Amino acid sequence: MGKQGKNKYRDVFAVQRLLNGCMHLLKTSKTLDLDGKIGASTLAAIEEFQKTVMNVTAPDGRVDPNGMSMLHLELYSGKVTGPLTNPSNKPYLRRSDLIEPTSILDKAN
């Protein structure tokens, strides 16, 4: 979901919740409205997250279920919990199911 993605309400809502859980890591402190709509604020927050937290020089503004942005969002979102990704797409499980993500994150570099 995100830029030029399939922006289904449920997916966008889930990512907005995760982004709100990461606002303490971003320069902006304004939380996103949980409206399930992909708008300028949500896209800007995705890109800022990719730049700031993931150190991506050219953020793509997308959060794909099998992508590194989703894994990072789930790892860094403080209080957000729940089965927001498909558990059959390992290793993209809930944060509580991820034991040691270092090797996965190292491969992303």
C-alpha positions in Angstrom: 0.0 0.0 0.0 1.1 3.6 -0.4 2.3 5.3 -3.5 0.8 3.5 -6.6 -0.2 0.6 -4.4 -3.5 -1.2 -3.7 -4.8 1.0 -0.9 -7.4 -1.1 0.7 -9.1 0.5 3.8 -8.0 -2.3 6.2 -4.4 -2.1 5.0 -4.2 1.7 5.2 -5.8 1.7 8.6 -3.3 -0.8 9.9 -0.3 1.1 8.6 -1.7 4.4 10.0 -1.9 2.7 13.5 1.6 1.4 13.2 2.9 4.8 12.0 1.2 6.5 15.0 3.1 4.1 17.2 6.3 5.3 15.7 5.7 9.1 15.9 8.2 9.4 18.7 10.9 8.5 16.2 9.9 11.0 13.5 10.3 14.7 13.3 6.6 15.3 13.1 4.7 14.7 16.3 1.2 15.0 14.7 -0.5 11.7 14.7 -2.4 10.5 11.7 -6.2 10.3 11.5 -7.2 6.7 11.5 -9.5 7.0 8.5 -8.2 4.2 6.3 -7.5 6.6 3.4 -4.2 7.2 1.8 -3.7 10.9 1.8 -0.8 13.4 1.8 -0.3 13.1 5.5 -0.1 9.3 5.5 2.2 9.3 2.4 4.5 11.9 4.1 4.6 9.8 7.3 5.6 6.7 5.4 8.3 8.5 3.5 9.6 10.2 6.7 9.6 6.8 8.5 11.6 5.2 5.6 14.1 8.1 5.7 14.5 8.6 9.4 14.1 5.1 10.8 15.2 2.9 7.9 17.9 5.3 6.6 16.5 5.0 3.0 17.9 7.8 0.8 15.2 7.6 -1.8 12.0 6.4 0.0 9.3 4.8 -2.2 6.4 5.7 0.0 5.1 2.0 0.0 4.5 -0.5 2.7 4.2 -3.9 1.2 3.2 -7.0 3.2 6.5 -8.8 2.3 8.6 -5.6 2.5 11.1 -4.2 4.9 8.9 -1.2 5.7 6.3 -3.4 7.3 8.8 -5.3 9.3 10.4 -2.1 10.6 7.0 -0.6 11.4 6.0 -3.6 13.5 9.4 -3.6 15.2 9.4 0.1 16.1 5.8 0.9 16.8 5.6 1.2 20.5 2.1 0.3 21.7 0.4 -1.1 18.7 -0.2 -4.8 18.8 -2.3 -7.3 16.9 -2.1 -9.6 13.9 -1.7 -6.9 11.3 0.2 -9.0 8.8 -0.3 -12.4 7.3 1.4 -14.9 9.6 2.0 -17.3 6.7 4.5 -14.8 5.2 7.4 -15.5 7.5 9.3 -13.6 9.0 6.6 -10.9 8.8 4.7 -11.8 12.0 3.5 -9.7 14.8 6.3 -7.9 16.8 5.7 -10.3 19.7 6.5 -13.2 17.5 9.8 -11.8 16.2 12.6 -13.1 18.4 15.8 -11.8 16.9 15.3 -9.6 13.8 19.0 -8.5 13.5 19.9 -11.1 10.8 16.8 -10.1 8.7 17.5 -6.4 9.0 21.2 -6.9 8.2 20.3 -8.6 4.9 18.2 -5.5 3.9 21.3 -3.3 3.7 
